[in-house]
Amino acid sequence: SQTIHQWPATLVQPVGSPLSLECTVEGTSNPNLYWYRQAAGRGLQLLFYSVGIGQISSEVPQNLSASRPQDRQFILSSKKLLLSDSGFYLCAEILGGTQYFGPGTRLTVL
Amino acid sequence: GQNIDQPTEMTATEGAIVQINCTYQTSGFNGLFWYQQHAGEAPTFLSYNVLDGLEEKGRFSSFLSRSKGYSYLLLKELQMKDSASYLCAVTGGGNKLTFGTGTQLKVEL
């Protein structure tokens, strides 16, 4: 089985402020990890994925970045948030060929 | 690239059966997933189809036709708690999923 943790659960940040969202997973070694964003009324958009420590693939060019400092840790960051960065951020892991999602972080940029 | 189409909204009656369709156009295809997402929550896995045919799991069934680029999710004996968004997603390889925008299902009395 797997457990995915994300924090914080909710976040309200001013425009131009930095961001750091953390995802950690349990129970799996060398998991494939993913960051998605779901804007209000829109579908899930894949932002980044990682197949191992230090290996990051970016799907959408924007002011966000991701890092994987440890095997089971995946971090999403920004130096300066935009209003358009508001949304529901989901971390996901592949297990047995199926993607499972963490509980998500709801980010509101004001 | 990947293109996935689903109806935006559907309404059904408690106890009835509803079918949510999904059509896709992909450059590669490894499988199709269905997820359920309640408001404010993360998506939860419902089903996975890689071969043509019907996969049944309790009240939920999922069908796939690869030649037609078509899938549907069938929900039987609808309950109020089934009111949610249903997401169709396709994987073309590399363990990356492309999601449709989801179908918002409302179950009424």
Backbone of each chain as ProteinMPNN parsed JSONL, in Angstrom:
{"seq_chain_A": "SQTIHQWPATLVQPVGSPLSLECTVEGTSNPNLYWYRQAAGRGLQLLFYSVGIGQISSEVPQNLSASRPQDRQFILSSKKLLLSDSGFYLCAEILGGTQYFGPGTRLTVL", "coords_chain_A": {"N_chain_A": [[0.846, -1.194, 0.0], [0.233, 2.396, -0.204], [0.992, 5.641, 1.057], [0.381, 9.004, 0.789], [1.525, 12.117, 1.656], [0.722, 15.534, 1.978], [1.562, 18.913, 2.472], [1.258, 22.427, 3.112], [-2.28, 21.941, 3.948], [-4.04, 23.931, 3.19], [-3.473, 27.203, 1.851], [-2.889, 30.646, 1.852], [-1.614, 33.187, 0.004], [0.152, 36.249, -0.723], [0.372, 37.994, -3.884], [3.457, 37.755, -5.579], [4.879, 36.668, -3.528], [6.976, 33.98, -2.162], [6.796, 30.366, -2.685], [6.404, 27.149, -1.268], [5.635, 23.88, -1.515], [5.13, 20.722, -0.121], [5.551, 17.237, -0.652], [5.396, 13.976, 0.498], [6.018, 10.482, 0.358], [5.107, 7.199, 1.445], [6.197, 3.814, 1.876], [7.105, 2.959, -0.648], [9.906, 2.378, -2.683], [11.999, 4.446, -4.657], [9.872, 5.807, -6.147], [7.806, 6.887, -8.961], [6.977, 10.212, -9.188], [4.571, 12.904, -9.21], [3.458, 16.221, -9.942], [0.447, 17.932, -10.052], [-1.824, 20.495, -11.156], [-4.984, 21.853, -10.467], [-7.043, 24.102, -11.657], [-9.773, 26.277, -10.82], [-12.767, 24.928, -11.985], [-11.528, 23.656, -14.058], [-9.592, 21.07, -15.775], [-7.245, 18.541, -14.616], [-3.912, 19.456, -14.664], [-0.794, 18.409, -15.683], [2.175, 19.248, -14.122], [4.89, 18.74, -13.287], [7.074, 15.872, -13.344], [8.827, 13.157, -11.79], [11.332, 10.719, -11.924], [13.256, 9.902, -10.249], [15.712, 10.703, -7.664], [16.72, 14.036, -7.932], [15.946, 14.13, -10.573], [13.982, 15.756, -12.747], [11.213, 16.462, -14.753], [9.741, 18.89, -16.72], [6.529, 19.861, -17.601], [5.024, 22.052, -18.286], [5.956, 25.237, -19.129], [6.562, 27.789, -16.834], [6.287, 29.932, -13.935], [6.917, 28.171, -11.926], [8.767, 25.663, -10.12], [10.304, 22.456, -9.524], [11.613, 20.096, -7.183], [13.53, 17.263, -6.155], [14.755, 16.248, -3.515], [15.113, 14.018, -1.905], [14.503, 10.456, -1.976], [11.767, 9.926, -1.448], [10.539, 12.367, -1.417], [9.067, 15.252, -2.71], [9.093, 18.428, -4.008], [7.403, 21.442, -4.634], [7.919, 24.621, -5.931], [8.018, 28.246, -5.95], [9.369, 31.39, -6.849], [8.144, 33.829, -7.057], [4.86, 34.348, -6.689], [2.0, 34.32, -8.874], [-1.269, 35.655, -9.606], [-2.593, 33.816, -11.167], [-1.594, 31.433, -10.308], [-3.169, 30.344, -8.401], [-5.01, 27.573, -7.15], [-5.712, 24.024, -6.946], [-3.393, 21.911, -5.761], [-1.945, 18.89, -6.515], [-0.224, 16.034, -5.514], [1.065, 13.049, -6.865], [1.503, 9.497, -7.116], [2.857, 6.649, -8.757], [1.664, 3.388, -8.555], [1.818, 0.061, -9.078], [1.191, 0.577, -11.724], [-0.909, 2.336, -11.628], [-2.029, 5.632, -10.972], [-2.038, 7.281, -7.902], [-3.412, 9.714, -5.746], [-2.336, 12.33, -3.529], [-3.735, 14.168, -0.682], [-3.87, 16.833, -1.418], [-3.169, 20.401, -1.824], [-4.693, 23.406, -1.261], [-4.309, 26.367, -2.818], [-4.503, 29.813, -2.566], [-3.984, 32.767, -4.177], [-3.635, 36.128, -3.501]], "CA_chain_A": [[0.0, 0.0, 0.0], [1.002, 3.618, -0.224], [0.407, 6.797, 1.7], [0.957, 10.238, 0.275], [1.276, 13.261, 2.525], [0.968, 16.85, 1.403], [1.308, 20.052, 3.35], [0.082, 22.487, 3.976], [-3.548, 21.574, 3.315], [-4.515, 25.158, 2.566], [-2.476, 28.274, 1.91], [-3.253, 31.924, 1.241], [-0.372, 33.919, -0.162], [0.035, 37.444, -1.568], [1.089, 38.012, -5.16], [4.865, 38.099, -5.468], [5.53, 35.956, -2.422], [7.485, 32.665, -2.563], [5.945, 29.209, -2.395], [7.007, 25.831, -1.142], [4.688, 22.824, -1.179], [5.875, 19.483, 0.073], [4.888, 15.954, -0.802], [6.216, 12.821, 0.868], [5.309, 9.219, 0.18], [5.563, 6.09, 2.268], [5.935, 2.445, 1.431], [7.618, 2.616, -1.966], [11.242, 2.884, -2.997], [12.173, 5.013, -5.99], [8.588, 5.968, -6.849], [7.573, 7.973, -9.913], [6.149, 11.21, -8.503], [3.973, 13.865, -10.119], [2.722, 17.384, -9.442], [-0.629, 18.42, -10.899], [-2.605, 21.627, -10.681], [-6.361, 21.895, -10.934], [-7.625, 25.422, -11.465], [-11.228, 26.254, -10.625], [-13.541, 24.622, -13.165], [-10.702, 23.118, -15.141], [-9.083, 19.725, -15.571], [-5.938, 18.369, -14.002], [-2.797, 19.791, -15.555], [0.475, 17.895, -15.192], [3.196, 20.295, -14.045], [6.219, 18.125, -13.234], [7.163, 14.515, -12.863], [10.189, 12.782, -11.417], [11.533, 9.269, -11.863], [14.266, 9.601, -9.25], [16.322, 11.851, -6.987], [17.358, 15.015, -8.792], [15.466, 14.021, -11.959], [12.721, 16.482, -12.868], [10.767, 16.814, -16.095], [8.738, 19.948, -16.678], [5.543, 19.731, -18.664], [4.449, 23.352, -18.64], [6.859, 26.328, -18.737], [5.886, 28.797, -16.035], [7.149, 30.415, -12.861], [7.035, 27.156, -10.896], [9.865, 24.712, -10.261], [10.161, 21.302, -8.638], [12.862, 19.456, -6.792], [13.384, 15.968, -5.473], [15.996, 16.12, -2.74], [15.199, 12.671, -1.338], [13.774, 9.466, -2.762], [10.332, 9.961, -1.23], [10.145, 13.745, -1.173], [8.911, 16.01, -3.949], [8.775, 19.783, -3.578], [7.0, 22.398, -5.666], [8.323, 25.941, -5.457], [7.966, 29.424, -6.803], [10.041, 32.544, -6.241], [7.181, 34.928, -7.011], [3.556, 33.844, -7.091], [1.08, 35.112, -9.679], [-2.674, 35.366, -9.317], [-2.968, 32.623, -11.93], [-1.09, 30.229, -9.645], [-4.207, 29.816, -7.501], [-5.563, 26.293, -7.591], [-5.6, 22.85, -6.083], [-2.16, 21.243, -6.167], [-2.007, 17.479, -6.143], [0.94, 15.17, -5.708], [0.602, 11.705, -7.19], [2.505, 8.449, -7.187], [2.474, 5.457, -9.51], [1.787, 2.134, -7.832], [1.203, -0.993, -9.879], [0.692, 1.119, -12.98], [-2.025, 3.253, -11.389], [-1.683, 6.842, -10.23], [-2.809, 7.6, -6.699], [-3.207, 11.103, -5.41], [-2.346, 12.807, -2.164], [-4.929, 14.929, -0.328], [-3.866, 18.123, -2.096], [-3.006, 21.698, -1.164], [-5.478, 24.446, -1.931], [-3.553, 27.618, -2.782], [-5.173, 31.029, -3.019], [-3.06, 33.893, -4.295], [-4.447, 37.34, -3.456]], "C_chain_A": [[0.879, 1.241, 0.0], [0.249, 4.694, 0.529], [1.147, 8.007, 1.197], [0.543, 11.376, 1.195], [1.57, 14.544, 1.772], [0.714, 17.9, 2.483], [1.894, 21.306, 2.774], [-1.191, 22.065, 3.23], [-4.147, 22.771, 2.588], [-3.476, 26.255, 2.778], [-3.036, 29.503, 1.215], [-1.996, 32.78, 1.21], [-0.59, 35.181, -0.998], [0.811, 37.274, -2.876], [2.534, 38.441, -4.918], [5.6, 37.396, -4.349], [6.043, 34.601, -2.914], [6.533, 31.553, -2.127], [6.799, 27.972, -2.218], [5.946, 24.862, -0.665], [5.448, 21.51, -1.122], [4.983, 18.26, -0.065], [5.857, 14.868, -0.359], [5.367, 11.568, 0.734], [5.929, 8.156, 1.066], [5.391, 4.789, 1.509], [6.506, 2.046, 0.097], [9.015, 3.183, -2.138], [11.294, 3.347, -4.44], [10.856, 5.159, -6.756], [8.67, 7.022, -7.946], [6.595, 8.944, -9.251], [5.735, 12.316, -9.464], [3.386, 15.035, -9.339], [1.699, 17.786, -10.51], [-1.214, 19.69, -10.289], [-4.003, 21.537, -11.294], [-6.907, 23.276, -10.618], [-9.142, 25.292, -11.399], [-11.94, 25.994, -11.949], [-12.745, 24.053, -14.33], [-10.178, 21.741, -14.791], [-7.732, 19.723, -14.893], [-4.835, 18.617, -15.033], [-1.509, 19.265, -14.944], [1.527, 18.998, -15.26], [4.605, 19.702, -14.148], [6.079, 16.644, -12.905], [8.624, 14.15, -12.657], [10.291, 11.264, -11.306], [12.61, 8.891, -10.864], [14.849, 10.868, -8.662], [17.02, 12.754, -8.0], [16.891, 15.01, -10.233], [14.064, 14.629, -12.058], [12.441, 16.749, -14.336], [9.626, 17.813, -15.975], [7.811, 19.815, -17.874], [5.04, 21.078, -19.164], [5.408, 24.453, -18.194], [6.101, 27.429, -18.007], [6.806, 29.181, -14.891], [7.23, 29.431, -11.706], [8.249, 26.277, -11.175], [9.615, 23.561, -9.295], [11.533, 20.745, -8.324], [12.56, 18.153, -6.084], [14.681, 15.704, -4.715], [16.198, 14.736, -2.125], [14.285, 11.738, -2.144], [12.271, 9.621, -2.655], [9.817, 11.363, -0.941], [10.145, 14.517, -2.478], [8.406, 17.389, -3.553], [8.441, 20.648, -4.781], [7.257, 23.798, -5.133], [8.033, 27.025, -6.472], [8.69, 30.553, -6.09], [9.071, 33.713, -6.089], [5.844, 34.448, -7.548], [2.784, 34.858, -7.934], [-0.35, 34.767, -9.273], [-3.103, 34.053, -9.971], [-2.427, 31.328, -11.334], [-2.093, 29.649, -8.653], [-4.759, 28.505, -8.057], [-5.359, 25.223, -6.552], [-4.411, 22.043, -6.599], [-2.143, 19.826, -5.607], [-0.7, 16.784, -6.469], [0.412, 13.763, -5.988], [1.787, 10.762, -7.308], [1.967, 7.307, -8.034], [2.694, 4.231, -8.646], [1.069, 1.059, -8.637], [0.589, -0.483, -11.162], [-0.446, 2.095, -12.839], [-1.546, 4.457, -10.6], [-2.634, 7.027, -9.055], [-2.423, 8.988, -6.235], [-3.143, 11.322, -3.907], [-3.568, 13.676, -1.915], [-4.985, 16.324, -0.937], [-3.609, 19.312, -1.191], [-3.806, 22.722, -1.951], [-4.778, 25.778, -1.723], [-4.41, 28.749, -3.332], [-4.16, 32.157, -3.013], [-3.894, 35.168, -4.401], [-3.659, 38.567, -3.905]], "O_chain_A": [[2.095, 1.164, 0.177], [-0.977, 4.661, 0.627], [2.377, 8.041, 1.177], [-0.64, 11.569, 1.475], [2.542, 14.631, 1.022], [-0.212, 17.788, 3.286], [2.888, 21.276, 2.047], [-1.165, 21.86, 2.016], [-4.695, 22.63, 1.495], [-2.712, 26.239, 3.743], [-3.59, 29.41, 0.119], [-1.392, 33.063, 2.245], [-1.435, 35.183, -1.893], [1.774, 36.511, -2.953], [2.8, 39.367, -4.152], [6.82, 37.517, -4.234], [5.606, 34.118, -3.958], [5.615, 31.755, -1.333], [7.788, 27.772, -2.923], [5.419, 24.992, 0.44], [6.298, 21.227, -1.967], [3.824, 18.256, 0.35], [7.009, 14.844, -0.793], [4.158, 11.588, 0.966], [7.114, 8.206, 1.394], [4.549, 4.677, 0.618], [6.404, 0.876, -0.273], [9.276, 4.332, -1.781], [10.713, 2.727, -5.33], [10.74, 4.687, -7.887], [9.492, 7.936, -7.88], [5.517, 8.545, -8.808], [6.455, 12.629, -10.413], [2.885, 14.87, -8.227], [2.025, 17.955, -11.685], [-1.116, 19.93, -9.086], [-4.174, 21.196, -12.465], [-7.2, 23.59, -9.464], [-9.714, 24.31, -11.871], [-11.754, 26.73, -12.917], [-13.241, 23.98, -15.454], [-10.3, 21.293, -13.651], [-7.149, 20.776, -14.63], [-4.843, 18.05, -16.126], [-1.16, 19.626, -13.82], [1.744, 19.603, -16.31], [5.404, 20.114, -14.989], [5.109, 16.216, -12.279], [9.527, 14.737, -13.253], [9.454, 10.613, -10.681], [12.864, 7.707, -10.642], [14.528, 11.973, -9.1], [17.811, 12.29, -8.821], [17.38, 15.799, -11.042], [13.095, 14.088, -11.525], [13.315, 17.204, -15.074], [8.672, 17.605, -15.225], [8.257, 19.674, -19.013], [4.676, 21.219, -20.331], [5.654, 24.596, -16.997], [5.105, 27.942, -18.517], [7.976, 28.8, -14.877], [7.585, 29.829, -10.597], [8.699, 26.161, -12.314], [8.816, 23.678, -8.366], [12.483, 20.901, -9.091], [11.494, 17.964, -5.498], [15.581, 15.026, -5.21], [17.33, 14.332, -1.857], [13.415, 12.186, -2.89], [11.562, 9.467, -3.649], [8.782, 11.53, -0.296], [11.096, 14.448, -3.256], [7.406, 17.508, -2.845], [9.112, 20.592, -5.812], [6.859, 24.126, -4.015], [7.835, 26.773, -7.66], [8.629, 30.659, -4.865], [9.153, 34.486, -5.134], [5.716, 34.172, -8.74], [2.891, 36.069, -7.743], [-0.605, 33.723, -8.673], [-3.876, 33.283, -9.4], [-2.765, 30.242, -11.805], [-1.874, 28.56, -8.122], [-4.948, 28.35, -9.263], [-4.899, 25.477, -5.438], [-4.422, 21.556, -7.73], [-2.302, 19.6, -4.407], [-0.149, 16.933, -7.559], [-0.586, 13.345, -5.4], [2.917, 11.178, -7.565], [0.768, 7.031, -8.031], [3.768, 4.046, -8.074], [-0.141, 1.137, -8.853], [-0.405, -1.025, -11.644], [-0.914, 2.638, -13.84], [-0.751, 4.323, -9.669], [-3.855, 6.942, -9.193], [-1.262, 9.389, -6.32], [-3.785, 10.622, -3.122], [-4.36, 13.903, -2.83], [-6.053, 16.936, -0.967], [-3.799, 19.254, 0.024], [-3.618, 22.882, -3.157], [-4.664, 26.263, -0.597], [-4.97, 28.649, -4.424], [-3.556, 32.466, -1.986], [-4.752, 35.285, -5.276], [-4.198, 39.673, -3.925]]}, "seq_chain_B": "GQNIDQPTEMTATEGAIVQINCTYQTSGFNGLFWYQQHAGEAPTFLSYNVLDGLEEKGRFSSFLSRSKGYSYLLLKELQMKDSASYLCAVTGGGNKLTFGTGTQLKVEL", "coords_chain_B": {"N_chain_B": [[0.018, 14.269, -29.591], [-2.507, 14.453, -26.977], [-6.033, 14.238, -26.788], [-8.958, 14.592, -25.04], [-12.375, 14.032, -24.563], [-15.255, 14.71, -22.69], [-18.652, 14.789, -21.482], [-19.774, 17.821, -19.946], [-21.585, 18.108, -17.825], [-23.964, 16.044, -16.07], [-27.15, 14.779, -15.114], [-28.894, 12.656, -12.929], [-31.215, 10.248, -11.559], [-31.682, 9.114, -8.228], [-31.062, 5.678, -7.623], [-31.201, 4.976, -10.256], [-29.571, 4.193, -13.458], [-26.57, 5.4, -14.879], [-24.638, 6.482, -17.646], [-21.453, 7.532, -18.427], [-19.716, 9.013, -20.917], [-16.598, 8.898, -22.728], [-14.381, 10.104, -25.056], [-11.394, 9.752, -26.934], [-8.367, 10.939, -28.443], [-5.276, 9.965, -29.296], [-1.686, 9.975, -29.502], [-0.363, 7.786, -28.722], [-1.257, 4.833, -26.942], [-1.728, 3.373, -23.861], [-3.48, 2.723, -21.872], [-6.616, 3.326, -20.121], [-8.03, 5.33, -17.627], [-10.423, 5.781, -14.994], [-11.467, 8.172, -12.682], [-12.885, 9.272, -9.578], [-13.99, 12.316, -8.233], [-14.802, 14.081, -5.475], [-16.189, 17.201, -4.467], [-13.754, 19.539, -3.544], [-11.966, 17.61, -2.809], [-9.291, 15.176, -3.354], [-8.787, 13.305, -6.423], [-10.012, 9.936, -6.641], [-9.102, 6.614, -7.425], [-10.951, 4.668, -9.728], [-11.207, 2.772, -11.917], [-9.439, 0.811, -14.389], [-8.722, 0.315, -17.727], [-7.212, -1.629, -20.151], [-7.445, -3.409, -22.167], [-9.864, -4.175, -24.764], [-13.326, -4.173, -23.914], [-15.525, -4.928, -21.123], [-15.108, -3.986, -17.77], [-16.017, -4.954, -14.623], [-16.859, -3.728, -11.433], [-18.324, -4.03, -8.675], [-20.869, -1.681, -8.191], [-19.961, -0.133, -10.202], [-18.906, -0.02, -13.588], [-16.619, -0.252, -16.307], [-16.018, 0.443, -19.701], [-14.173, -0.249, -22.679], [-13.228, 0.624, -25.978], [-10.75, 0.305, -28.071], [-10.318, 0.605, -30.802], [-12.237, 2.451, -31.518], [-11.608, 4.569, -29.952], [-12.894, 5.081, -27.498], [-14.625, 5.15, -24.414], [-16.67, 4.218, -21.638], [-18.115, 4.923, -18.452], [-20.091, 3.191, -16.277], [-22.589, 3.59, -13.969], [-24.445, 1.994, -11.58], [-27.547, 1.62, -9.745], [-27.753, 4.182, -8.506], [-26.58, 6.383, -5.961], [-26.961, 9.06, -3.608], [-24.466, 9.841, -2.726], [-22.908, 9.421, -4.902], [-22.792, 11.68, -6.36], [-20.573, 13.678, -7.924], [-17.464, 14.631, -9.549], [-16.402, 13.012, -12.484], [-13.555, 11.728, -13.815], [-11.915, 11.109, -16.811], [-8.997, 9.555, -17.975], [-6.064, 9.193, -19.923], [-3.285, 7.147, -20.662], [-0.33, 7.375, -22.459], [2.004, 6.16, -22.318], [5.151, 6.039, -20.544], [4.148, 6.414, -18.061], [2.654, 8.735, -17.708], [-0.25, 10.634, -17.312], [-2.985, 11.941, -19.177], [-5.592, 14.044, -18.557], [-9.151, 14.326, -18.973], [-11.516, 17.055, -18.774], [-13.436, 16.362, -17.005], [-16.619, 15.076, -15.857], [-19.344, 16.422, -14.368], [-21.422, 14.929, -12.203], [-24.71, 14.95, -11.069], [-26.763, 13.652, -8.668], [-30.116, 13.197, -8.144], [-33.05, 13.189, -6.023]], "CA_chain_B": [[-0.637, 14.817, -28.428], [-3.676, 13.754, -26.452], [-7.256, 15.021, -26.693], [-9.975, 13.797, -24.358], [-13.655, 14.719, -24.472], [-16.302, 14.172, -21.817], [-19.696, 15.799, -21.246], [-19.455, 18.679, -18.807], [-22.499, 17.857, -16.715], [-25.052, 15.09, -16.247], [-28.042, 14.661, -13.965], [-29.585, 11.371, -12.91], [-32.069, 10.047, -10.388], [-31.255, 8.086, -7.27], [-31.528, 4.335, -7.952], [-31.137, 4.75, -11.701], [-28.275, 3.875, -14.068], [-26.072, 6.483, -15.718], [-23.449, 6.157, -18.44], [-20.636, 8.71, -18.714], [-18.873, 8.685, -22.064], [-15.303, 9.554, -22.885], [-13.703, 9.802, -26.312], [-10.02, 10.236, -26.878], [-7.498, 10.85, -29.619], [-3.946, 9.96, -28.715], [-0.57, 9.57, -30.351], [-0.012, 6.464, -28.224], [-2.252, 4.436, -25.945], [-1.381, 2.245, -22.994], [-4.58, 2.377, -20.986], [-7.557, 4.39, -19.781], [-8.416, 5.334, -16.22], [-11.524, 6.596, -14.493], [-11.325, 8.624, -11.303], [-13.994, 10.015, -8.99], [-13.502, 13.422, -7.423], [-15.798, 14.864, -4.773], [-15.838, 18.618, -4.366], [-12.771, 19.871, -2.536], [-11.12, 16.467, -2.456], [-8.43, 14.639, -4.406], [-9.391, 12.202, -7.18], [-9.758, 8.57, -6.196], [-9.08, 5.673, -8.534], [-12.114, 3.803, -9.885], [-11.017, 1.637, -12.802], [-8.382, 0.882, -15.396], [-8.942, -0.572, -18.865], [-6.124, -1.657, -21.116], [-7.946, -4.219, -23.278], [-11.263, -3.934, -25.103], [-14.321, -4.923, -23.163], [-16.141, -4.392, -19.922], [-14.557, -4.35, -16.473], [-17.047, -4.678, -13.634], [-16.388, -3.654, -10.054], [-19.452, -3.619, -7.859], [-21.872, -0.874, -8.894], [-19.301, 0.6, -11.278], [-18.306, -0.79, -14.675], [-15.988, 0.603, -17.315], [-15.911, -0.215, -21.004], [-13.18, 0.348, -23.577], [-13.052, 0.2, -27.365], [-9.547, 0.995, -28.529], [-10.451, 0.952, -32.225], [-13.104, 3.619, -31.622], [-11.156, 5.644, -29.058], [-14.117, 5.339, -26.744], [-14.828, 4.459, -23.147], [-17.731, 4.745, -20.784], [-18.232, 4.503, -17.056], [-21.491, 2.893, -15.991], [-22.874, 3.57, -12.541], [-25.759, 1.405, -11.334], [-28.147, 1.832, -8.421], [-27.166, 5.456, -8.082], [-26.809, 6.885, -4.616], [-26.685, 10.496, -3.507], [-23.034, 10.037, -2.545], [-22.233, 9.315, -6.198], [-22.666, 13.03, -6.916], [-19.139, 13.98, -7.941], [-16.919, 14.764, -10.886], [-15.788, 11.766, -12.948], [-12.464, 12.099, -14.698], [-11.359, 10.119, -17.727], [-7.586, 9.864, -18.2], [-5.419, 8.255, -20.838], [-1.831, 7.095, -20.615], [0.268, 7.008, -23.736], [3.328, 5.625, -22.062], [5.935, 6.853, -19.635], [3.41, 6.6, -16.814], [2.059, 10.065, -17.626], [-1.674, 10.636, -17.627], [-3.643, 13.14, -19.664], [-6.946, 14.012, -18.027], [-10.235, 15.141, -19.482], [-11.927, 18.098, -17.827], [-14.33, 15.784, -16.017], [-18.07, 15.172, -15.98], [-19.969, 16.665, -13.07], [-22.672, 14.175, -12.083], [-25.581, 15.318, -9.966], [-27.79, 12.65, -8.411], [-31.271, 13.835, -7.496], [-34.063, 12.286, -5.466]], "C_chain_B": [[-1.845, 14.008, -28.036], [-4.854, 14.714, -26.422], [-8.336, 14.129, -26.113], [-11.238, 14.616, -24.206], [-14.622, 13.962, -23.576], [-17.405, 15.221, -21.732], [-19.374, 16.577, -19.979], [-20.3, 18.337, -17.589], [-23.51, 16.783, -17.09], [-25.873, 15.073, -14.961], [-28.777, 13.336, -14.051], [-30.34, 11.242, -11.588], [-31.533, 8.936, -9.501], [-31.884, 6.736, -7.628], [-31.433, 3.985, -9.42], [-29.732, 4.329, -12.128], [-27.85, 5.075, -14.915], [-24.793, 6.038, -16.416], [-22.719, 7.445, -18.794], [-19.645, 8.326, -19.799], [-17.585, 9.487, -22.087], [-14.74, 9.137, -24.24], [-12.318, 10.42, -26.282], [-9.339, 10.08, -28.224], [-6.08, 10.982, -29.089], [-2.91, 9.535, -29.729], [-0.053, 8.208, -29.938], [-1.017, 6.107, -27.153], [-1.763, 3.222, -25.193], [-2.523, 1.834, -22.093], [-5.433, 3.59, -20.671], [-8.03, 4.219, -18.342], [-9.687, 6.153, -16.021], [-11.258, 6.895, -13.016], [-12.616, 9.328, -10.878], [-13.415, 11.127, -8.118], [-14.686, 14.168, -6.802], [-15.276, 16.278, -4.595], [-14.854, 18.858, -3.232], [-11.832, 18.752, -2.143], [-10.26, 16.04, -3.638], [-9.174, 13.547, -5.183], [-9.052, 10.854, -6.562], [-9.944, 7.621, -7.368], [-10.34, 4.807, -8.545], [-11.8, 2.568, -10.708], [-9.922, 1.908, -13.807], [-8.699, -0.129, -16.478], [-7.746, -0.488, -19.798], [-6.523, -2.466, -22.351], [-9.402, -3.871, -23.548], [-12.178, -4.76, -24.217], [-14.746, -4.218, -21.909], [-15.452, -4.923, -18.671], [-15.589, -3.965, -15.416], [-16.459, -4.713, -12.235], [-17.524, -3.111, -9.204], [-20.482, -2.857, -8.67], [-21.291, -0.155, -10.102], [-18.734, -0.379, -12.314], [-17.675, 0.192, -15.648], [-15.754, -0.216, -18.569], [-14.884, 0.513, -21.854], [-13.287, -0.258, -24.971], [-11.872, 0.976, -27.916], [-9.67, 1.42, -29.99], [-11.297, 2.21, -32.42], [-12.631, 4.783, -30.752], [-12.251, 6.067, -28.105], [-14.147, 4.509, -25.476], [-16.088, 5.004, -22.495], [-17.617, 4.161, -19.39], [-19.722, 4.352, -16.767], [-21.673, 2.81, -14.477], [-24.305, 3.061, -12.342], [-26.235, 1.739, -9.928], [-27.602, 3.105, -7.786], [-27.574, 5.84, -6.667], [-26.43, 8.365, -4.582], [-25.178, 10.749, -3.396], [-22.242, 9.897, -3.841], [-22.143, 10.671, -6.902], [-21.216, 13.471, -6.777], [-18.738, 14.273, -9.376], [-16.215, 13.467, -11.245], [-14.8, 12.106, -14.058], [-12.005, 10.904, -15.518], [-9.911, 10.523, -17.982], [-6.956, 8.771, -19.044], [-3.912, 8.3, -20.631], [-1.295, 6.612, -21.945], [1.65, 6.424, -23.572], [4.098, 6.551, -21.14], [5.234, 7.154, -18.341], [2.885, 8.013, -16.637], [0.608, 9.98, -18.072], [-2.097, 11.983, -18.197], [-5.113, 13.029, -19.267], [-7.913, 14.822, -18.889], [-10.62, 16.154, -18.428], [-12.948, 17.596, -16.815], [-15.793, 16.009, -16.326], [-18.661, 15.321, -14.589], [-21.314, 15.955, -13.045], [-23.435, 14.627, -10.852], [-26.661, 14.253, -9.838], [-28.905, 13.304, -7.605], [-32.235, 12.779, -6.962], [-35.194, 12.05, -6.46]], "O_chain_B": [[-2.174, 13.006, -28.671], [-4.692, 15.882, -26.069], [-8.601, 13.042, -26.627], [-11.187, 15.766, -23.771], [-14.786, 12.747, -23.686], [-17.138, 16.412, -21.891], [-18.77, 16.042, -19.049], [-19.8, 18.283, -16.465], [-23.869, 16.624, -18.257], [-25.357, 15.32, -13.871], [-29.231, 12.939, -15.124], [-30.136, 12.008, -10.646], [-30.996, 7.94, -9.986], [-33.081, 6.654, -7.902], [-31.57, 2.819, -9.791], [-28.837, 4.136, -11.305], [-28.678, 5.69, -15.588], [-23.976, 5.313, -15.848], [-23.302, 8.347, -19.396], [-18.832, 7.42, -19.617], [-17.496, 10.589, -21.545], [-14.636, 7.946, -24.533], [-12.1, 11.474, -25.683], [-9.684, 9.214, -29.028], [-5.727, 12.002, -28.497], [-3.21, 8.827, -30.69], [0.625, 7.541, -30.719], [-1.578, 6.998, -26.515], [-1.429, 2.191, -25.777], [-2.54, 0.708, -21.594], [-5.037, 4.73, -20.915], [-8.38, 3.123, -17.905], [-9.979, 7.082, -16.773], [-10.887, 6.024, -12.229], [-13.336, 9.898, -11.699], [-12.469, 10.906, -7.361], [-15.47, 14.803, -7.506], [-14.067, 16.512, -4.576], [-15.084, 18.436, -2.099], [-10.998, 18.915, -1.253], [-10.468, 16.48, -4.768], [-10.096, 12.931, -4.648], [-7.959, 10.651, -6.033], [-10.834, 7.805, -8.199], [-10.75, 4.279, -7.511], [-12.076, 1.446, -10.282], [-9.529, 3.049, -14.05], [-8.923, -1.304, -16.185], [-7.323, 0.602, -20.185], [-6.005, -2.239, -23.444], [-10.094, -3.339, -22.679], [-11.857, -5.882, -23.826], [-14.382, -3.069, -21.658], [-15.237, -6.126, -18.52], [-15.99, -2.805, -15.32], [-15.673, -5.596, -11.892], [-17.671, -1.9, -9.033], [-20.923, -3.327, -9.718], [-22.032, 0.372, -10.932], [-18.165, -1.415, -11.97], [-18.136, 1.324, -15.796], [-15.357, -1.38, -18.523], [-14.739, 1.732, -21.766], [-13.417, -1.471, -25.133], [-11.982, 2.17, -28.195], [-9.178, 2.483, -30.37], [-11.094, 2.951, -33.382], [-13.203, 5.871, -30.816], [-12.509, 7.257, -27.922], [-13.756, 3.342, -25.456], [-16.512, 6.125, -22.777], [-17.097, 3.064, -19.185], [-20.507, 5.274, -16.987], [-20.985, 2.046, -13.799], [-25.256, 3.634, -12.875], [-25.449, 2.088, -9.047], [-27.064, 3.092, -6.679], [-28.714, 5.657, -6.24], [-25.673, 8.848, -5.425], [-24.673, 11.747, -3.909], [-21.053, 10.212, -3.884], [-21.483, 10.787, -7.934], [-20.697, 13.619, -5.671], [-19.549, 14.18, -10.297], [-15.514, 12.885, -10.417], [-15.154, 12.686, -15.085], [-11.741, 9.828, -14.982], [-9.625, 11.703, -18.185], [-7.269, 7.589, -18.902], [-3.335, 9.372, -20.446], [-1.731, 5.597, -22.488], [2.377, 6.217, -24.543], [3.735, 7.715, -20.976], [5.652, 8.037, -17.592], [2.688, 8.448, -15.503], [0.283, 9.34, -19.072], [-1.628, 13.032, -17.756], [-5.788, 12.053, -19.594], [-7.554, 15.854, -19.456], [-10.107, 16.117, -17.309], [-13.293, 18.31, -15.874], [-16.168, 16.991, -16.965], [-18.496, 14.449, -13.736], [-22.235, 16.327, -13.771], [-22.895, 14.683, -9.747], [-27.39, 13.983, -10.793], [-28.678, 13.88, -6.541], [-32.227, 11.628, -7.4], [-36.136, 11.315, -6.161]]}, "name": "protein", "num_of_chains": 2, "seq": "SQTIHQWPATLVQPVGSPLSLECTVEGTSNPNLYWYRQAAGRGLQLLFYSVGIGQISSEVPQNLSASRPQDRQFILSSKKLLLSDSGFYLCAEILGGTQYFGPGTRLTVLGQNIDQPTEMTATEGAIVQINCTYQTSGFNGLFWYQQHAGEAPTFLSYNVLDGLEEKGRFSSFLSRSKGYSYLLLKELQMKDSASYLCAVTGGGNKLTFGTGTQLKVEL"}
